[in-house]
Amino acid sequence: MDTRSGTARAGPCLRTGDDDIVLLRADSAAWALPPRADHRLSHVTGQWAAETQLRRQTLPFGRAGFTGGAGHDSTTLRLAPGETHTTPRFAGLHTRGGFGAASRAWHAYTRTHVLPHPDETRPVLHNSWEATGFDIDEGRQMALAARAAALGAELYVMDDGWFGARRGDRAGLGGRQRHRLPQVGHEPAVQPDGSVRARR
């Protein structure tokens, strides 16, 4: 990404007093856009599978400002004397090329500033969600992993439904300590010889 068209901000918070404080909110940056009549906000919701659903709305009053940092999700942070907290990075960029150019710029930013090993070849991944959803048992998952491995998958993921009473999207999020696949071990799912094993 051309660094002249984008920037990122983060900041430290240092408690200099003699007692603890509770940090309710600490913004990393605030962006203010020039007034214009046709500002349009395009965003994703970030809620479960809805994060892929793009929403667009015209902003009223011709003005737009954005803030981002810590404390927007009702969490708090306690700082003892001398402790420091650094707010999360809040990045923004500008382009005259529309959504396509913005997308390419964000990909370049991610490769340059976010990924720890951007030149590393990622493993081919299979996610069992579309095949099984919450209907998980060990035998089916192992069979599915074997089929995925035969197609070239190098990493197999069960991203939900493998723990506790998690049988649907309204139950069981607190039960991760109770594993539904008791025979699962800690070995890589696909071995060099092509055999399949599971891991937690």
N, C-alpha and C positions, 0 to 999 in steps of 0.2 A: 504494500500500500504506500502511496505517496504520503509521507509523513506530514506534508504541508496541508493535506486535506482532511486529516483526522487527528484526534488527540484523545488522551485518556488521563483521568485524574483520580488520585486517591490521597488520603491524608491521615496522619497519625493524631491520636487523641492521647494526651499525657495528663494523668492525675497528679497535680502538684500539691494538693492539700494534705491534711493529716488524717482523713477518714475516707471510708469507701464512698463512692458515688455510683448511682445507677444510671447508665447511659441509655436514654430512651430512644434517641435518634441522632445519627451523625451522617450528614450527606457528604458524598465524595465530590460532587460537582453540581452546578446548576447551569443549564443551557437556556438562553433566551434567543428566540428567533426574531428577525426583523418583522415588523407588522406588514401584513398583506391580506388581501381579501380571500384568497383561495388556499390557505393552509389546509392540508388534509392529513389526518393521523391514520397511519396503517400499522396495525399491531397484531400480535398473537396473544392469546389469553394465558398460556402457560399452565392450564389446568388439565392434568391427565392427558388424554389423547387429543384434547382440543388445542394443544399448542401448535398444531399444523393448520388451524383454521384462521385464515387471515381476515381481519376486520378492518374496515375503513370508515372514517367518519370525518365530515367537515368540521373544523374547529370554529366556534363562534368568536365574534369580536375582532377577528383578524390578528390575534396575538397568540403566541404559544411559548410556554416555558416548561422545562423538564428538570426534575431533580432526581437523584438516585444515590443510594448509599445503604447504610444499615439502619434498621428500626422501622422499615415500612411494613413488615409482616408481624407486628405486635410483639416481637422478641425484645428482650432487654439484655444489657451486658453490665456486670458489676466490675468496676475498676478500683483496685486497692491503691493506696498511696505509692507513687512511683511506677505503676503499671501503665503500659501503652497499648492502645488498640489502633490498628490501621484499617481504615474503611476499605470496602471492596473497590476494585477498579471500575470506574464508570467511563465508558468509551463512547465517543461520538465521531462522526465523519460527515463530510460534505462532498457532494458530487453533482455535476450538471448533467449526468448521463442517465438519470432516472433509476428505476428499480433494478435494472440489469447491472448497471455500473455500480450501484450501491451493494448489490449482492456480491459481485466480484471483489469489491474493495473489502467487504467484511471477511470473505474467505481468505484474502491475502493477509489481513490483519491477524486472523486466527492462526494461520500458518507461521507468521513472523513472531507474534507476541504471546500466543496462548499455548499451542502444542509444545510439549517438552522435547519431542523428537519429530519435527515436521517431515523429515525426509525418510522416516522409517516406513517400510511397507506394512500396512495393517493386515492382520489375519482376516481370512474370509469367515464371516460370522453368520450363524444361523440362530434365530430367535424362535423359540417354540410357541410363542403366544398365538400367532395366527393359526397354528395347527391345533392347539389344544385348549387355549384360554385357561380357565380355572380348573378344567377337568384333568388333573395331574395324578398320575401314579408312576411308580418307578419303572415298571416294565415297559409302558408305552414311551416314556421319555428315553430310555435306553435304546429302544428300537428306532425311535425317530432320530436319535443322535447317530446311530449307525447309518441310516439312510442319508443324513446330512453329510456325514464323513465321506460316504461313497460318491457324493456329488462335488466334493472338494472343500467342504467346510472345515475350518481349522479351530474354530471357537464356537461353543454351543452355550446358549443362554436360556435359562428359565427366569423371566423377569418378574413374575408374579405367581401367586397361588401355591408356592412350594412350602409354606410355613403355617403352623398353627391351624386356626379355624378359617383361614383365608379361602373361602369357597365362592366369593363374589366380591363386588366392589363396595359393599357396605358392611363388611365384617372382617375381623381378624388382623388388622394392622398391628396390633400390639403383641402378636404371638410369634414373633420371629425366633424365640428361643426354643420353640417346639417344631422340630423339623418333620415334614411329612414323608421324607424319603430316608428312612433310618439306615439303609444299606449304603448310602452314598458315602464315598471316601474322600480323599484329598488328592487323588492323582489327576493328571490332565485327562480331559474327556476323550481326545483322540490321540492314541499312542503312535509312535513312529512306524510300528508294524501294521497300522491300520485298524487295530482293535480299539474298542470303545470302553472307556471307564468314565465314571462321573466324579465330580468333586463339588465341595460346598463353596 
